[in-house]
Amino acid sequence: MYIASQSLNSFKHGVVATIGVGTGLAIYVIASVLGLSGILMHSPLLFNVIKIIGAFYLFYLAYQAWSYAKKQPNLHQVRVISVWKSYKNGVFTNILNPKVGIFFLTFLPQFVDPGQGKVELQLVTLGGCFLILGTAINFLYVFLFVYLKDRLFSNATAQAFFNKLTAFVFCMLAINVLSSQQR
């Protein structure tokens, strides 16, 4: 959803947001290889701190989207947001979600066979494949939303609806993160 909203801002912002989300994934892949995801899984305090910070960050993004829906009459007006902010928000959206860390802890090891060689290399390879495929799919979303921008979101009502929908989805994600339990 974050990539979609940034893609509606501009193609460049969508691409940079995708790179930010990919960076967040790469951080979790590295953490998984280093065994740091295990710490997250076995430390209720750390899990809850990341969960609460992540939820508040998603609520903040929801507030921004809702506020933007009220301010911006149409997509053809330039929204003042730096490319750096698009990147940074993409990174934070991913690293402040403890479910991503838990996913890498539970998903990647299922496909690692210690008998086939270095476990770390296998984790890097699997994580790299996931990162490449996920980033490629996110780039497709960028192209899709840039294409749809002028066709579907060219009037103020459609844009306001999409921004409010974005805010709603971010709120639901925040609630989901807050309700997540450590496994």
FILOTI-619506 format. One line per 5 residues: number of its first residue (from 0); their letters; for each residue x, y, z of N, C-alpha, C. Coordinates in steps of 0.05 Angstrom, whole numbers. Layout:
<atoms>
NUM> a> X,Y,Z,X,Y,Z,X,Y,Z | ...
</atoms>
This chain:
<atoms>
0> myias> 17,-24,0,0,0,0,18,25,0 | 40,24,15,58,47,16,69,52,-12 | 77,31,-26,89,34,-52,68,45,-72 | 43,36,-69,22,47,-86,18,76,-82 | 17,85,-57,12,114,-52,36,130,-62
5> qslns> 60,120,-59,83,135,-69,84,136,-100 | 75,114,-112,74,113,-141,54,133,-153 | 32,138,-138,13,158,-146,25,186,-144 | 44,189,-126,58,214,-123,75,219,-148 | 92,200,-155,107,201,-180,121,175,-184
10> fkhgv> 129,170,-209,144,145,-215,169,143,-199 | 184,165,-197,209,166,-182,204,159,-153 | 184,170,-141,178,164,-113,170,135,-109 | 155,124,-128,148,95,-126,173,78,-127 | 191,84,-146,216,68,-148,232,70,-123
15> vatig> 235,95,-112,251,99,-88,238,85,-64 | 212,86,-62,198,72,-40,202,42,-42 | 202,32,-67,207,3,-71,235,-4,-62 | 254,13,-68,282,8,-60,284,9,-29 | 269,27,-17,268,29,12,257,4,25
20> vgtgl> 235,-6,14,223,-31,24,242,-54,20 | 256,-54,-2,276,-75,-7,299,-73,12 | 307,-49,19,328,-45,39,319,-57,66 | 295,-51,73,284,-63,98,285,-93,98 | 277,-105,75,279,-134,73,307,-144,75
25> aiyvi> 326,-130,62,354,-137,63,365,-137,91 | 356,-117,107,364,-115,135,355,-140,150 | 330,-149,145,320,-173,159,334,-198,149 | 341,-199,123,356,-222,113,383,-224,127 | 397,-201,129,423,-201,143,419,-208,172
30> asvlg> 398,-198,185,393,-204,213,388,-234,216 | 373,-245,197,367,-274,198,393,-291,196 | 410,-283,178,436,-297,174,453,-295,199 | 452,-272,212,468,-268,237,454,-280,262 | 430,-290,258,416,-302,280,401,-282,298
35> lsgil> 399,-257,289,386,-237,305,356,-240,306 | 344,-253,286,316,-258,286,308,-277,309 | 327,-294,316,322,-312,339,319,-296,365 | 335,-275,367,333,-258,391,306,-245,392 | 297,-235,369,270,-223,367,249,-243,375
40> mhspl> 252,-267,366,231,-287,372,231,-295,401 | 254,-295,414,256,-304,442,257,-282,462 | 255,-257,453,255,-234,472,228,-220,471 | 211,-226,490,184,-213,490,187,-182,491 | 206,-172,506,209,-143,509,216,-130,482
45> lfnvi> 236,-141,469,245,-130,443,222,-133,422 | 209,-156,421,187,-160,403,165,-139,407 | 158,-134,433,137,-115,439,145,-86,433 | 170,-80,438,179,-53,432,178,-48,402 | 188,-66,386,187,-63,357,158,-63,347
50> kiiga> 141,-79,359,113,-81,352,99,-54,357 | 103,-42,380,90,-17,387,101,6,370 | 127,7,367,138,28,350,128,25,321 | 127,1,311,117,-4,284,88,4,281 | 72,-3,301,43,4,300,39,34,300
55> fylfy> 54,48,317,51,77,318,61,90,292 | 81,78,280,91,89,255,69,85,233 | 56,62,233,34,58,214,11,77,219 | 4,82,244,-16,102,250,-8,129,240 | 17,136,243,28,161,233,24,163,203
60> layqa> 31,142,188,28,141,159,-2,144,152 | -19,131,168,-48,133,163,-58,162,167 | -48,174,188,-55,203,193,-46,220,169 | -22,216,160,-12,231,137,-30,227,112 | -37,202,107,-54,197,83,-81,210,86
65> wsyak> -93,208,110,-119,220,115,-118,250,112 | -97,262,124,-93,291,122,-89,300,93 | -74,284,79,-69,291,51,-94,290,34 | -113,272,41,-138,269,27,-154,295,29 | -152,308,52,-167,333,56,-154,357,43
70> kqpnl> -127,357,40,-113,380,30,-111,381,0 | -107,358,-13,-99,357,-41,-124,354,-59 | -130,375,-75,-153,373,-92,-150,354,-116 | -126,351,-127,-122,331,-149,-93,323,-151 | -89,301,-166,-62,289,-168,-43,306,-185
75> hqvrv> -54,324,-200,-36,339,-218,-21,362,-203 | -30,367,-179,-15,386,-163,9,371,-150 | 31,384,-149,55,371,-138,54,369,-108 | 57,346,-97,58,341,-68,87,345,-60 | 91,361,-39,118,366,-30,127,344,-11
80> isvwk> 143,326,-22,155,304,-7,181,297,-20 | 201,294,-3,228,289,-15,230,260,-22 | 247,254,-41,253,227,-49,265,212,-26 | 282,226,-11,294,214,13,273,204,32 | 252,220,36,231,212,55,216,188,44
85> sykng> 212,186,18,199,162,7,216,137,13 | 242,140,10,260,117,15,260,110,45 | 263,130,61,265,126,90,239,113,101 | 216,123,92,191,111,100,188,82,91 | 198,76,67,197,49,57,214,30,75
90> vftni> 237,40,83,254,24,101,240,19,128 | 231,41,139,219,39,166,193,23,166 | 178,25,144,153,9,142,160,-21,145 | 182,-29,134,190,-57,135,204,-65,161 | 223,-50,170,239,-58,193,223,-55,219
95> lnpkv> 203,-38,219,187,-35,244,164,-55,245 | 164,-74,228,143,-95,228,156,-121,238 | 151,-128,263,164,-152,274,156,-177,259 | 133,-177,246,125,-201,231,144,-208,209 | 157,-188,197,176,-193,176,199,-209,187
100> giffl> 209,-201,211,231,-215,224,223,-244,231 | 199,-247,242,190,-273,249,186,-290,224 | 177,-278,202,174,-292,177,200,-303,168 | 221,-287,168,247,-296,159,258,-317,178 | 251,-316,203,261,-336,222,247,-363,218
105> tflpq> 221,-362,211,206,-387,208,206,-398,180 | 207,-380,160,204,-388,132,231,-398,120 | 251,-382,122,277,-389,109,289,-415,119 | 290,-419,146,303,-443,156,291,-469,146 | 265,-468,138,252,-493,129,266,-503,103
110> fvdpg> 279,-486,89,290,-493,63,321,-496,64 | 332,-495,88,361,-497,92,367,-526,100 | 387,-538,87,396,-565,93,425,-564,101 | 430,-566,127,458,-565,137,477,-585,123 | 466,-607,112,482,-626,98,491,-617,71
115> qgkve> 479,-595,61,486,-585,34,507,-563,34 | 519,-557,57,539,-537,58,533,-515,79 | 546,-493,75,544,-471,94,515,-461,97 | 505,-462,121,478,-453,126,475,-423,120 | 495,-407,128,494,-378,123,492,-372,93
120> lqlvt> 507,-386,77,505,-382,48,478,-389,37 | 467,-411,47,440,-419,39,419,-397,47 | 422,-387,71,403,-366,80,406,-341,63 | 430,-333,57,435,-309,40,423,-314,12 | 427,-338,1,416,-344,-25,385,-343,-25
125> lggcf> 373,-356,-6,344,-356,-4,333,-328,1 | 345,-315,20,337,-287,26,340,-269,2 | 363,-272,-12,367,-256,-36,346,-262,-58 | 339,-287,-61,318,-294,-81,292,-281,-73 | 285,-283,-47,260,-271,-38,261,-241,-42
130> lilgt> 283,-228,-36,286,-199,-40,284,-191,-69 | 297,-206,-87,296,-200,-115,268,-203,-126 | 255,-225,-120,227,-230,-129,208,-210,-118 | 210,-204,-92,192,-185,-79,196,-157,-91 | 221,-149,-95,226,-123,-107,216,-121,-135
135> ainfl> 219,-143,-151,209,-143,-178,179,-140,-178 | 165,-154,-161,136,-151,-159,128,-123,-151 | 143,-111,-132,137,-84,-123,142,-64,-146 | 162,-69,-163,166,-51,-186,142,-53,-205 | 131,-77,-208,107,-80,-224,84,-64,-213
140> yvflf> 82,-63,-186,61,-46,-174,66,-17,-180 | 91,-9,-180,97,19,-187,87,26,-215 | 94,9,-234,85,13,-262,55,14,-263 | 42,-5,-250,13,-7,-250,0,19,-240 | 9,28,-216,-4,52,-205,3,78,-219
145> vylkd> 27,79,-231,34,102,-248,16,102,-272 | 11,79,-284,-7,76,-307,-35,84,-299 | -44,75,-276,-72,80,-268,-76,109,-258 | -54,122,-251,-56,149,-239,-74,168,-256 | -68,171,-281,-83,189,-298,-110,177,-307
150> rlfsn> -112,152,-307,-137,139,-316,-158,137,-295 | -151,130,-271,-171,126,-250,-171,147,-228 | -148,158,-223,-146,176,-200,-142,205,-209 | -154,213,-232,-150,240,-242,-169,260,-230 | -189,251,-216,-207,271,-204,-203,271,-174
155> ataqa> -211,293,-162,-206,297,-133,-221,277,-116 | -245,269,-124,-260,250,-108,-247,223,-107 | -237,213,-130,-224,187,-132,-198,188,-116 | -184,210,-118,-158,212,-103,-164,213,-73 | -183,228,-64,-190,230,-36,-198,202,-25
160> ffnkl> -214,188,-41,-222,161,-34,-198,143,-30 | -179,144,-50,-156,127,-48,-139,134,-23 | -136,159,-18,-120,167,6,-133,158,32 | -160,160,33,-174,151,56,-173,120,59 | -174,107,36,-171,78,36,-143,70,46
165> tafvf> -123,85,36,-95,80,45,-93,84,75 | -105,105,86,-105,111,115,-118,88,130 | -141,78,119,-155,56,132,-138,31,133 | -125,25,110,-108,1,109,-85,3,128 | -72,26,129,-50,30,148,-60,26,177
170> cmlai> -84,36,183,-95,32,210,-100,3,216 | -111,-11,197,-116,-40,200,-89,-55,204 | -69,-47,188,-43,-60,191,-31,-55,219 | -35,-30,228,-25,-23,255,-39,-39,276 | -65,-42,274,-80,-58,293,-72,-87,292
175> nvlss> -67,-97,268,-57,-124,264,-30,-128,277 | -12,-109,274,14,-110,286,11,-110,317 | -6,-92,327,-10,-91,356,-21,-117,367 | -38,-130,352,-51,-155,362,-34,-180,357 | -11,-176,343,6,-200,338,18,-210,363
180> qqr> 20,-236,364,32,-250,387,59,-261,379 | 77,-262,399,103,-274,394,100,-305,393 | 113,-317,374,110,-347,372,134,-361,382
</atoms>
